[in-house]
Amino acid sequence: MKRAPSQLTLREMFSDTERLTSELIEHLELGFIPTNDKLISLVRRVPDGIEKRRVEDISVRNQVAELLKSEDFSQELFEKLNDYLAAIDQSVNRIINSE
């Protein structure tokens, strides 16, 4: 079972925080942003003079569902990262205050 961030050494906290940050960046760049861009292009208003296309409701719903799933994963990573950063802050404060 994985230990809580507050039970780790400061070095382990920094290592895990770096890993989570990289994972979040990769997810945003390769998952969330492209999914969001697909939704934007799907529902974007087509300017006059350009051939209009019909977009089915199910297409929009499916794309929104995919975006929401991606957002849930982003939120999980943000929360984990926040837990680690809070643990780092507490650990550093304990070191500073004990000296």
Gaussian input, Z-matrix of N, CA and C with variables (Angstrom, degrees):
# hf/3-21g

backbone

0 1
 N
 C     1     B1
 C     2     B2     1     A1
 N     3     B3     2     A2     1     D1
 C     4     B4     3     A3     2     D2
 C     5     B5     4     A4     3     D3
 N     6     B6     5     A5     4     D4
 C     7     B7     6     A6     5     D5
 C     8     B8     7     A7     6     D6
 N     9     B9     8     A8     7     D7
 C    10    B10     9     A9     8     D8
 C    11    B11    10    A10     9     D9
 N    12    B12    11    A11    10    D10
 C    13    B13    12    A12    11    D11
 C    14    B14    13    A13    12    D12
 N    15    B15    14    A14    13    D13
 C    16    B16    15    A15    14    D14
 C    17    B17    16    A16    15    D15
 N    18    B18    17    A17    16    D16
 C    19    B19    18    A18    17    D17
 C    20    B20    19    A19    18    D18
 N    21    B21    20    A20    19    D19
 C    22    B22    21    A21    20    D20
 C    23    B23    22    A22    21    D21
 N    24    B24    23    A23    22    D22
 C    25    B25    24    A24    23    D23
 C    26    B26    25    A25    24    D24
 N    27    B27    26    A26    25    D25
 C    28    B28    27    A27    26    D26
 C    29    B29    28    A28    27    D27
 N    30    B30    29    A29    28    D28
 C    31    B31    30    A30    29    D29
 C    32    B32    31    A31    30    D30
 N    33    B33    32    A32    31    D31
 C    34    B34    33    A33    32    D32
 C    35    B35    34    A34    33    D33
 N    36    B36    35    A35    34    D34
 C    37    B37    36    A36    35    D35
 C    38    B38    37    A37    36    D36
 N    39    B39    38    A38    37    D37
 C    40    B40    39    A39    38    D38
 C    41    B41    40    A40    39    D39
 N    42    B42    41    A41    40    D40
 C    43    B43    42    A42    41    D41
 C    44    B44    43    A43    42    D42
 N    45    B45    44    A44    43    D43
 C    46    B46    45    A45    44    D44
 C    47    B47    46    A46    45    D45
 N    48    B48    47    A47    46    D46
 C    49    B49    48    A48    47    D47
 C    50    B50    49    A49    48    D48
 N    51    B51    50    A50    49    D49
 C    52    B52    51    A51    50    D50
 C    53    B53    52    A52    51    D51
 N    54    B54    53    A53    52    D52
 C    55    B55    54    A54    53    D53
 C    56    B56    55    A55    54    D54
 N    57    B57    56    A56    55    D55
 C    58    B58    57    A57    56    D56
 C    59    B59    58    A58    57    D57
 N    60    B60    59    A59    58    D58
 C    61    B61    60    A60    59    D59
 C    62    B62    61    A61    60    D60
 N    63    B63    62    A62    61    D61
 C    64    B64    63    A63    62    D62
 C    65    B65    64    A64    63    D63
 N    66    B66    65    A65    64    D64
 C    67    B67    66    A66    65    D65
 C    68    B68    67    A67    66    D66
 N    69    B69    68    A68    67    D67
 C    70    B70    69    A69    68    D68
 C    71    B71    70    A70    69    D69
 N    72    B72    71    A71    70    D70
 C    73    B73    72    A72    71    D71
 C    74    B74    73    A73    72    D72
 N    75    B75    74    A74    73    D73
 C    76    B76    75    A75    74    D74
 C    77    B77    76    A76    75    D75
 N    78    B78    77    A77    76    D76
 C    79    B79    78    A78    77    D77
 C    80    B80    79    A79    78    D78
 N    81    B81    80    A80    79    D79
 C    82    B82    81    A81    80    D80
 C    83    B83    82    A82    81    D81
 N    84    B84    83    A83    82    D82
 C    85    B85    84    A84    83    D83
 C    86    B86    85    A85    84    D84
 N    87    B87    86    A86    85    D85
 C    88    B88    87    A87    86    D86
 C    89    B89    88    A88    87    D87
 N    90    B90    89    A89    88    D88
 C    91    B91    90    A90    89    D89
 C    92    B92    91    A91    90    D90
 N    93    B93    92    A92    91    D91
 C    94    B94    93    A93    92    D92
 C    95    B95    94    A94    93    D93
 N    96    B96    95    A95    94    D94
 C    97    B97    96    A96    95    D95
 C    98    B98    97    A97    96    D96
 N    99    B99    98    A98    97    D97
 C   100   B100    99    A99    98    D98
 C   101   B101   100   A100    99    D99
 N   102   B102   101   A101   100   D100
 C   103   B103   102   A102   101   D101
 C   104   B104   103   A103   102   D102
 N   105   B105   104   A104   103   D103
 C   106   B106   105   A105   104   D104
 C   107   B107   106   A106   105   D105
 N   108   B108   107   A107   106   D106
 C   109   B109   108   A108   107   D107
 C   110   B110   109   A109   108   D108
 N   111   B111   110   A110   109   D109
 C   112   B112   111   A111   110   D110
 C   113   B113   112   A112   111   D111
 N   114   B114   113   A113   112   D112
 C   115   B115   114   A114   113   D113
 C   116   B116   115   A115   114   D114
 N   117   B117   116   A116   115   D115
 C   118   B118   117   A117   116   D116
 C   119   B119   118   A118   117   D117
 N   120   B120   119   A119   118   D118
 C   121   B121   120   A120   119   D119
 C   122   B122   121   A121   120   D120
 N   123   B123   122   A122   121   D121
 C   124   B124   123   A123   122   D122
 C   125   B125   124   A124   123   D123
 N   126   B126   125   A125   124   D124
 C   127   B127   126   A126   125   D125
 C   128   B128   127   A127   126   D126
 N   129   B129   128   A128   127   D127
 C   130   B130   129   A129   128   D128
 C   131   B131   130   A130   129   D129
 N   132   B132   131   A131   130   D130
 C   133   B133   132   A132   131   D131
 C   134   B134   133   A133   132   D132
 N   135   B135   134   A134   133   D133
 C   136   B136   135   A135   134   D134
 C   137   B137   136   A136   135   D135
 N   138   B138   137   A137   136   D136
 C   139   B139   138   A138   137   D137
 C   140   B140   139   A139   138   D138
 N   141   B141   140   A140   139   D139
 C   142   B142   141   A141   140   D140
 C   143   B143   142   A142   141   D141
 N   144   B144   143   A143   142   D142
 C   145   B145   144   A144   143   D143
 C   146   B146   145   A145   144   D144
 N   147   B147   146   A146   145   D145
 C   148   B148   147   A147   146   D146
 C   149   B149   148   A148   147   D147
 N   150   B150   149   A149   148   D148
 C   151   B151   150   A150   149   D149
 C   152   B152   151   A151   150   D150
 N   153   B153   152   A152   151   D151
 C   154   B154   153   A153   152   D152
 C   155   B155   154   A154   153   D153
 N   156   B156   155   A155   154   D154
 C   157   B157   156   A156   155   D155
 C   158   B158   157   A157   156   D156
 N   159   B159   158   A158   157   D157
 C   160   B160   159   A159   158   D158
 C   161   B161   160   A160   159   D159
 N   162   B162   161   A161   160   D160
 C   163   B163   162   A162   161   D161
 C   164   B164   163   A163   162   D162
 N   165   B165   164   A164   163   D163
 C   166   B166   165   A165   164   D164
 C   167   B167   166   A166   165   D165
 N   168   B168   167   A167   166   D166
 C   169   B169   168   A168   167   D167
 C   170   B170   169   A169   168   D168
 N   171   B171   170   A170   169   D169
 C   172   B172   171   A171   170   D170
 C   173   B173   172   A172   171   D171
 N   174   B174   173   A173   172   D172
 C   175   B175   174   A174   173   D173
 C   176   B176   175   A175   174   D174
 N   177   B177   176   A176   175   D175
 C   178   B178   177   A177   176   D176
 C   179   B179   178   A178   177   D177
 N   180   B180   179   A179   178   D178
 C   181   B181   180   A180   179   D179
 C   182   B182   181   A181   180   D180
 N   183   B183   182   A182   181   D181
 C   184   B184   183   A183   182   D182
 C   185   B185   184   A184   183   D183
 N   186   B186   185   A185   184   D184
 C   187   B187   186   A186   185   D185
 C   188   B188   187   A187   186   D186
 N   189   B189   188   A188   187   D187
 C   190   B190   189   A189   188   D188
 C   191   B191   190   A190   189   D189
 N   192   B192   191   A191   190   D190
 C   193   B193   192   A192   191   D191
 C   194   B194   193   A193   192   D192
 N   195   B195   194   A194   193   D193
 C   196   B196   195   A195   194   D194
 C   197   B197   196   A196   195   D195
 N   198   B198   197   A197   196   D196
 C   199   B199   198   A198   197   D197
 C   200   B200   199   A199   198   D198
 N   201   B201   200   A200   199   D199
 C   202   B202   201   A201   200   D200
 C   203   B203   202   A202   201   D201
 N   204   B204   203   A203   202   D202
 C   205   B205   204   A204   203   D203
 C   206   B206   205   A205   204   D204
 N   207   B207   206   A206   205   D205
 C   208   B208   207   A207   206   D206
 C   209   B209   208   A208   207   D207
 N   210   B210   209   A209   208   D208
 C   211   B211   210   A210   209   D209
 C   212   B212   211   A211   210   D210
 N   213   B213   212   A212   211   D211
 C   214   B214   213   A213   212   D212
 C   215   B215   214   A214   213   D213
 N   216   B216   215   A215   214   D214
 C   217   B217   216   A216   215   D215
 C   218   B218   217   A217   216   D216
 N   219   B219   218   A218   217   D217
 C   220   B220   219   A219   218   D218
 C   221   B221   220   A220   219   D219
 N   222   B222   221   A221   220   D220
 C   223   B223   222   A222   221   D221
 C   224   B224   223   A223   222   D222
 N   225   B225   224   A224   223   D223
 C   226   B226   225   A225   224   D224
 C   227   B227   226   A226   225   D225
 N   228   B228   227   A227   226   D226
 C   229   B229   228   A228   227   D227
 C   230   B230   229   A229   228   D228
 N   231   B231   230   A230   229   D229
 C   232   B232   231   A231   230   D230
 C   233   B233   232   A232   231   D231
 N   234   B234   233   A233   232   D232
 C   235   B235   234   A234   233   D233
 C   236   B236   235   A235   234   D234
 N   237   B237   236   A236   235   D235
 C   238   B238   237   A237   236   D236
 C   239   B239   238   A238   237   D237
 N   240   B240   239   A239   238   D238
 C   241   B241   240   A240   239   D239
 C   242   B242   241   A241   240   D240
 N   243   B243   242   A242   241   D241
 C   244   B244   243   A243   242   D242
 C   245   B245   244   A244   243   D243
 N   246   B246   245   A245   244   D244
 C   247   B247   246   A246   245   D245
 C   248   B248   247   A247   246   D246
 N   249   B249   248   A248   247   D247
 C   250   B250   249   A249   248   D248
 C   251   B251   250   A250   249   D249
 N   252   B252   251   A251   250   D250
 C   253   B253   252   A252   251   D251
 C   254   B254   253   A253   252   D252
 N   255   B255   254   A254   253   D253
 C   256   B256   255   A255   254   D254
 C   257   B257   256   A256   255   D255
 N   258   B258   257   A257   256   D256
 C   259   B259   258   A258   257   D257
 C   260   B260   259   A259   258   D258
 N   261   B261   260   A260   259   D259
 C   262   B262   261   A261   260   D260
 C   263   B263   262   A262   261   D261
 N   264   B264   263   A263   262   D262
 C   265   B265   264   A264   263   D263
 C   266   B266   265   A265   264   D264
 N   267   B267   266   A266   265   D265
 C   268   B268   267   A267   266   D266
 C   269   B269   268   A268   267   D267
 N   270   B270   269   A269   268   D268
 C   271   B271   270   A270   269   D269
 C   272   B272   271   A271   270   D270
 N   273   B273   272   A272   271   D271
 C   274   B274   273   A273   272   D272
 C   275   B275   274   A274   273   D273
 N   276   B276   275   A275   274   D274
 C   277   B277   276   A276   275   D275
 C   278   B278   277   A277   276   D276
 N   279   B279   278   A278   277   D277
 C   280   B280   279   A279   278   D278
 C   281   B281   280   A280   279   D279
 N   282   B282   281   A281   280   D280
 C   283   B283   282   A282   281   D281
 C   284   B284   283   A283   282   D282
 N   285   B285   284   A284   283   D283
 C   286   B286   285   A285   284   D284
 C   287   B287   286   A286   285   D285
 N   288   B288   287   A287   286   D286
 C   289   B289   288   A288   287   D287
 C   290   B290   289   A289   288   D288
 N   291   B291   290   A290   289   D289
 C   292   B292   291   A291   290   D290
 C   293   B293   292   A292   291   D291
 N   294   B294   293   A293   292   D292
 C   295   B295   294   A294   293   D293
 C   296   B296   295   A295   294   D294

   B1=1.4556
   B2=1.5253
   B3=1.3009
   B4=1.4520
   B5=1.5294
   B6=1.3281
   B7=1.4651
   B8=1.5244
   B9=1.3129
   B10=1.4625
   B11=1.5216
   B12=1.3303
   B13=1.4655
   B14=1.5248
   B15=1.3184
   B16=1.4727
   B17=1.5258
   B18=1.3279
   B19=1.4579
   B20=1.5330
   B21=1.3092
   B22=1.4590
   B23=1.5245
   B24=1.3240
   B25=1.4664
   B26=1.5189
   B27=1.3133
   B28=1.4596
   B29=1.5308
   B30=1.3059
   B31=1.4729
   B32=1.5326
   B33=1.3311
   B34=1.4724
   B35=1.5226
   B36=1.3243
   B37=1.4705
   B38=1.5190
   B39=1.3467
   B40=1.4640
   B41=1.5274
   B42=1.3234
   B43=1.4715
   B44=1.5257
   B45=1.3284
   B46=1.4638
   B47=1.5254
   B48=1.3345
   B49=1.4593
   B50=1.5260
   B51=1.3240
   B52=1.4676
   B53=1.5339
   B54=1.3270
   B55=1.4641
   B56=1.5265
   B57=1.3288
   B58=1.4590
   B59=1.5259
   B60=1.3278
   B61=1.4555
   B62=1.5236
   B63=1.3165
   B64=1.4746
   B65=1.5215
   B66=1.3243
   B67=1.4638
   B68=1.5302
   B69=1.3303
   B70=1.4626
   B71=1.5239
   B72=1.3170
   B73=1.4633
   B74=1.5243
   B75=1.3318
   B76=1.4685
   B77=1.5276
   B78=1.3204
   B79=1.4646
   B80=1.5283
   B81=1.3241
   B82=1.4624
   B83=1.5272
   B84=1.3240
   B85=1.4653
   B86=1.5292
   B87=1.3254
   B88=1.4652
   B89=1.5234
   B90=1.3269
   B91=1.4612
   B92=1.5152
   B93=1.3215
   B94=1.4605
   B95=1.5277
   B96=1.3160
   B97=1.4654
   B98=1.5314
   B99=1.3456
   B100=1.4673
   B101=1.5328
   B102=1.3253
   B103=1.4639
   B104=1.5221
   B105=1.3167
   B106=1.4624
   B107=1.5306
   B108=1.3206
   B109=1.4648
   B110=1.5277
   B111=1.3391
   B112=1.4690
   B113=1.5191
   B114=1.3263
   B115=1.4596
   B116=1.5266
   B117=1.3063
   B118=1.4658
   B119=1.5340
   B120=1.3269
   B121=1.4713
   B122=1.5274
   B123=1.3102
   B124=1.4581
   B125=1.5270
   B126=1.3245
   B127=1.4724
   B128=1.5254
   B129=1.3254
   B130=1.4644
   B131=1.5304
   B132=1.2948
   B133=1.4632
   B134=1.5188
   B135=1.3019
   B136=1.4634
   B137=1.5283
   B138=1.3415
   B139=1.4709
   B140=1.5371
   B141=1.3188
   B142=1.4717
   B143=1.5204
   B144=1.3153
   B145=1.4556
   B146=1.5144
   B147=1.3293
   B148=1.4638
   B149=1.5269
   B150=1.3156
   B151=1.4628
   B152=1.5260
   B153=1.3218
   B154=1.4669
   B155=1.5134
   B156=1.3110
   B157=1.4495
   B158=1.5135
   B159=1.2913
   B160=1.4696
   B161=1.5255
   B162=1.3201
   B163=1.4643
   B164=1.5226
   B165=1.3067
   B166=1.4649
   B167=1.5274
   B168=1.3265
   B169=1.4659
   B170=1.5301
   B171=1.3268
   B172=1.4633
   B173=1.5287
   B174=1.3236
   B175=1.4692
   B176=1.5256
   B177=1.3170
   B178=1.4714
   B179=1.5207
   B180=1.3298
   B181=1.4758
   B182=1.5205
   B183=1.3287
   B184=1.4639
   B185=1.5233
   B186=1.3300
   B187=1.4568
   B188=1.5282
   B189=1.3252
   B190=1.4697
   B191=1.5306
   B192=1.3347
   B193=1.4709
   B194=1.5267
   B195=1.3289
   B196=1.4677
   B197=1.5282
   B198=1.3155
   B199=1.4643
   B200=1.5330
   B201=1.3180
   B202=1.4682
   B203=1.5202
   B204=1.3258
   B205=1.4566
   B206=1.5309
   B207=1.3222
   B208=1.4608
   B209=1.5320
   B210=1.3224
   B211=1.4589
   B212=1.5254
   B213=1.3343
   B214=1.4709
   B215=1.5281
   B216=1.3336
   B217=1.4614
   B218=1.5279
   B219=1.3352
   B220=1.4717
   B221=1.5193
   B222=1.3270
   B223=1.4626
   B224=1.5163
   B225=1.3338
   B226=1.4732
   B227=1.5234
   B228=1.3292
   B229=1.4619
   B230=1.5239
   B231=1.3418
   B232=1.4638
   B233=1.5304
   B234=1.3196
   B235=1.4629
   B236=1.5254
   B237=1.3319
   B238=1.4648
   B239=1.5305
   B240=1.3264
   B241=1.4627
   B242=1.5209
   B243=1.3113
   B244=1.4596
   B245=1.5241
   B246=1.3339
   B247=1.4703
   B248=1.5309
   B249=1.3190
   B250=1.4634
   B251=1.5223
   B252=1.3315
   B253=1.4668
   B254=1.5273
   B255=1.3286
   B256=1.4708
   B257=1.5300
   B258=1.3256
   B259=1.4723
   B260=1.5258
   B261=1.3270
   B262=1.4707
   B263=1.5227
   B264=1.3198
   B265=1.4642
   B266=1.5280
   B267=1.3215
   B268=1.4672
   B269=1.5285
   B270=1.3239
   B271=1.4558
   B272=1.5329
   B273=1.2907
   B274=1.4684
   B275=1.5213
   B276=1.3344
   B277=1.4713
   B278=1.5259
   B279=1.3445
   B280=1.4668
   B281=1.5275
   B282=1.3194
   B283=1.4713
   B284=1.5228
   B285=1.3219
   B286=1.4656
   B287=1.5217
   B288=1.3159
   B289=1.4689
   B290=1.5111
   B291=1.3338
   B292=1.4636
   B293=1.5245
   B294=1.3133
   B295=1.4691
   B296=1.5048
   A1=109.29
   A2=115.91
   A3=121.80
   A4=109.85
   A5=114.57
   A6=119.99
   A7=110.46
   A8=115.24
   A9=121.09
   A10=108.72
   A11=117.69
   A12=119.92
   A13=113.52
   A14=117.53
   A15=120.46
   A16=112.65
   A17=118.14
   A18=121.86
   A19=112.26
   A20=116.90
   A21=121.38
   A22=110.68
   A23=115.12
   A24=118.85
   A25=107.92
   A26=115.70
   A27=120.08
   A28=110.75
   A29=116.02
   A30=120.83
   A31=110.57
   A32=117.36
   A33=121.01
   A34=111.26
   A35=115.71
   A36=119.37
   A37=110.92
   A38=116.26
   A39=119.70
   A40=111.31
   A41=117.19
   A42=120.67
   A43=111.05
   A44=116.30
   A45=120.08
   A46=111.77
   A47=116.35
   A48=120.60
   A49=110.50
   A50=116.21
   A51=119.95
   A52=110.51
   A53=117.00
   A54=121.21
   A55=110.81
   A56=117.13
   A57=120.96
   A58=111.99
   A59=116.58
   A60=120.66
   A61=110.81
   A62=116.63
   A63=120.63
   A64=111.02
   A65=116.15
   A66=120.57
   A67=110.83
   A68=116.09
   A69=120.40
   A70=110.94
   A71=117.25
   A72=120.92
   A73=110.46
   A74=115.96
   A75=120.01
   A76=110.88
   A77=116.36
   A78=119.82
   A79=110.96
   A80=116.93
   A81=119.47
   A82=111.37
   A83=116.51
   A84=120.20
   A85=113.23
   A86=116.86
   A87=119.96
   A88=113.91
   A89=117.35
   A90=120.11
   A91=113.40
   A92=115.89
   A93=119.92
   A94=113.37
   A95=117.07
   A96=119.90
   A97=111.99
   A98=119.60
   A99=118.60
   A100=113.11
   A101=117.57
   A102=121.16
   A103=110.26
   A104=116.35
   A105=121.24
   A106=110.56
   A107=116.43
   A108=120.29
   A109=111.78
   A110=117.50
   A111=120.86
   A112=110.54
   A113=116.15
   A114=120.11
   A115=110.53
   A116=116.98
   A117=120.95
   A118=110.38
   A119=116.38
   A120=118.55
   A121=111.31
   A122=117.78
   A123=121.47
   A124=111.55
   A125=117.29
   A126=120.73
   A127=113.75
   A128=116.74
   A129=120.40
   A130=110.59
   A131=115.65
   A132=121.42
   A133=108.30
   A134=115.60
   A135=121.46
   A136=108.16
   A137=117.97
   A138=120.63
   A139=111.72
   A140=115.77
   A141=120.96
   A142=109.78
   A143=115.48
   A144=120.57
   A145=113.61
   A146=117.14
   A147=121.16
   A148=107.55
   A149=115.27
   A150=120.07
   A151=110.20
   A152=114.65
   A153=119.57
   A154=109.80
   A155=115.31
   A156=120.92
   A157=109.18
   A158=115.26
   A159=120.95
   A160=108.41
   A161=115.21
   A162=121.02
   A163=107.50
   A164=115.58
   A165=120.68
   A166=110.36
   A167=115.82
   A168=121.34
   A169=111.25
   A170=116.48
   A171=120.12
   A172=111.21
   A173=116.77
   A174=120.64
   A175=110.59
   A176=115.25
   A177=119.92
   A178=109.68
   A179=117.31
   A180=120.52
   A181=111.54
   A182=116.89
   A183=120.32
   A184=111.74
   A185=116.54
   A186=120.04
   A187=111.09
   A188=117.00
   A189=120.97
   A190=109.97
   A191=116.95
   A192=120.19
   A193=110.66
   A194=116.51
   A195=120.36
   A196=110.98
   A197=116.38
   A198=120.83
   A199=110.72
   A200=117.36
   A201=120.47
   A202=111.63
   A203=117.62
   A204=121.08
   A205=110.25
   A206=115.28
   A207=120.65
   A208=110.55
   A209=116.29
   A210=120.97
   A211=110.37
   A212=117.20
   A213=120.63
   A214=110.55
   A215=116.30
   A216=120.15
   A217=110.58
   A218=117.01
   A219=121.16
   A220=110.39
   A221=115.75
   A222=120.26
   A223=111.29
   A224=117.72
   A225=121.07
   A226=110.72
   A227=115.95
   A228=119.50
   A229=111.13
   A230=117.30
   A231=121.17
   A232=110.50
   A233=117.33
   A234=120.66
   A235=111.68
   A236=117.04
   A237=120.28
   A238=110.16
   A239=115.49
   A240=120.54
   A241=110.53
   A242=116.83
   A243=121.03
   A244=111.33
   A245=117.13
   A246=120.84
   A247=110.82
   A248=116.38
   A249=120.24
   A250=111.08
   A251=117.07
   A252=119.64
   A253=111.07
   A254=117.37
   A255=120.18
   A256=110.34
   A257=117.38
   A258=121.18
   A259=110.58
   A260=116.80
   A261=120.59
   A262=109.63
   A263=116.59
   A264=121.12
   A265=110.84
   A266=116.90
   A267=120.54
   A268=111.45
   A269=116.22
   A270=120.48
   A271=110.84
   A272=117.13
   A273=121.21
   A274=109.98
   A275=117.01
   A276=120.45
   A277=111.22
   A278=117.11
   A279=119.70
   A280=110.64
   A281=116.89
   A282=121.28
   A283=109.85
   A284=116.77
   A285=120.79
   A286=111.25
   A287=117.05
   A288=121.20
   A289=114.02
   A290=117.79
   A291=119.27
   A292=111.65
   A293=118.53
   A294=121.45
   A295=111.98
   D1=139.41
   D2=-178.60
   D3=-73.76
   D4=136.59
   D5=179.51
   D6=-78.51
   D7=153.23
   D8=175.92
   D9=-66.55
   D10=149.65
   D11=-179.38
   D12=-53.91
   D13=-36.52
   D14=-178.35
   D15=-68.38
   D16=-15.44
   D17=179.69
   D18=-92.77
   D19=-3.09
   D20=-178.59
   D21=-90.66
   D22=162.44
   D23=172.54
   D24=-73.07
   D25=161.78
   D26=179.38
   D27=-59.63
   D28=-39.62
   D29=178.48
   D30=-61.54
   D31=-44.15
   D32=178.38
   D33=-64.38
   D34=-38.34
   D35=177.88
   D36=-61.57
   D37=-45.57
   D38=179.41
   D39=-64.22
   D40=-40.65
   D41=179.15
   D42=-63.16
   D43=-46.37
   D44=179.47
   D45=-65.86
   D46=-37.22
   D47=178.15
   D48=-64.40
   D49=-41.42
   D50=177.65
   D51=-62.94
   D52=-42.67
   D53=179.21
   D54=-63.70
   D55=-45.28
   D56=179.16
   D57=-63.54
   D58=-39.80
   D59=178.18
   D60=-62.45
   D61=-44.30
   D62=177.70
   D63=-62.77
   D64=-41.72
   D65=179.35
   D66=-63.77
   D67=-41.29
   D68=179.27
   D69=-65.36
   D70=-44.83
   D71=178.85
   D72=-60.26
   D73=-46.40
   D74=179.89
   D75=-61.48
   D76=-44.09
   D77=179.90
   D78=-62.53
   D79=-44.71
   D80=-179.33
   D81=-64.19
   D82=-44.29
   D83=-177.22
   D84=-71.75
   D85=-38.48
   D86=-173.95
   D87=-102.60
   D88=-13.71
   D89=-177.19
   D90=-119.24
   D91=-66.70
   D92=-171.98
   D93=-65.57
   D94=-51.51
   D95=-176.44
   D96=-62.88
   D97=-46.88
   D98=176.70
   D99=-61.11
   D100=-37.70
   D101=178.28
   D102=-64.97
   D103=-42.04
   D104=177.19
   D105=-63.42
   D106=-43.27
   D107=178.92
   D108=-61.79
   D109=-37.83
   D110=177.22
   D111=-62.07
   D112=-43.27
   D113=179.61
   D114=-64.75
   D115=-43.43
   D116=179.23
   D117=-59.48
   D118=-46.83
   D119=-178.79
   D120=-68.76
   D121=-28.13
   D122=179.33
   D123=-69.18
   D124=-39.34
   D125=-174.94
   D126=-103.24
   D127=0.96
   D128=-178.64
   D129=-63.26
   D130=139.67
   D131=176.47
   D132=-70.99
   D133=133.18
   D134=-179.89
   D135=-86.82
   D136=127.76
   D137=179.79
   D138=-61.88
   D139=155.10
   D140=177.13
   D141=-58.85
   D142=145.44
   D143=178.48
   D144=91.94
   D145=-11.21
   D146=178.09
   D147=-105.33
   D148=139.79
   D149=-179.35
   D150=-58.57
   D151=126.87
   D152=-178.65
   D153=-86.22
   D154=149.41
   D155=178.16
   D156=-119.82
   D157=152.95
   D158=179.38
   D159=-91.76
   D160=128.58
   D161=178.52
   D162=-111.51
   D163=122.40
   D164=-179.95
   D165=-74.92
   D166=147.30
   D167=177.83
   D168=-57.87
   D169=-39.32
   D170=-178.08
   D171=-62.99
   D172=-33.37
   D173=177.69
   D174=-64.56
   D175=-43.80
   D176=179.08
   D177=-66.10
   D178=-45.64
   D179=179.63
   D180=-59.59
   D181=-44.17
   D182=-179.90
   D183=-63.58
   D184=-41.38
   D185=179.99
   D186=-68.01
   D187=-38.91
   D188=177.29
   D189=-65.62
   D190=-41.47
   D191=178.34
   D192=-61.05
   D193=-41.26
   D194=178.15
   D195=-64.82
   D196=-41.11
   D197=178.66
   D198=-65.09
   D199=-41.47
   D200=179.15
   D201=-65.71
   D202=-37.36
   D203=176.30
   D204=-63.30
   D205=-41.80
   D206=178.72
   D207=-65.70
   D208=-37.96
   D209=179.46
   D210=-67.40
   D211=-38.64
   D212=177.25
   D213=-59.98
   D214=-44.02
   D215=178.94
   D216=-64.61
   D217=-40.97
   D218=176.43
   D219=-58.96
   D220=-43.90
   D221=-178.98
   D222=-64.16
   D223=-40.21
   D224=176.69
   D225=-58.89
   D226=-45.22
   D227=179.69
   D228=-64.39
   D229=-42.15
   D230=177.67
   D231=-59.05
   D232=-43.59
   D233=-178.61
   D234=-66.12
   D235=-42.44
   D236=177.01
   D237=-61.71
   D238=-45.30
   D239=179.76
   D240=-61.64
   D241=-41.92
   D242=178.27
   D243=-62.10
   D244=-40.78
   D245=177.36
   D246=-60.92
   D247=-44.19
   D248=179.20
   D249=-64.63
   D250=-43.66
   D251=-179.03
   D252=-65.13
   D253=-37.27
   D254=176.57
   D255=-65.40
   D256=-40.52
   D257=178.73
   D258=-65.62
   D259=-39.71
   D260=177.07
   D261=-62.78
   D262=-45.18
   D263=179.47
   D264=-58.85
   D265=-45.94
   D266=179.65
   D267=-64.29
   D268=-41.89
   D269=-179.29
   D270=-64.61
   D271=-44.12
   D272=179.84
   D273=-65.51
   D274=-41.21
   D275=178.05
   D276=-62.63
   D277=-38.56
   D278=177.29
   D279=-63.77
   D280=-40.86
   D281=179.35
   D282=-64.39
   D283=-45.90
   D284=-178.21
   D285=-65.25
   D286=-43.70
   D287=-176.56
   D288=-74.65
   D289=-21.22
   D290=-179.44
   D291=-85.76
   D292=-12.41
   D293=-179.55
   D294=-89.77

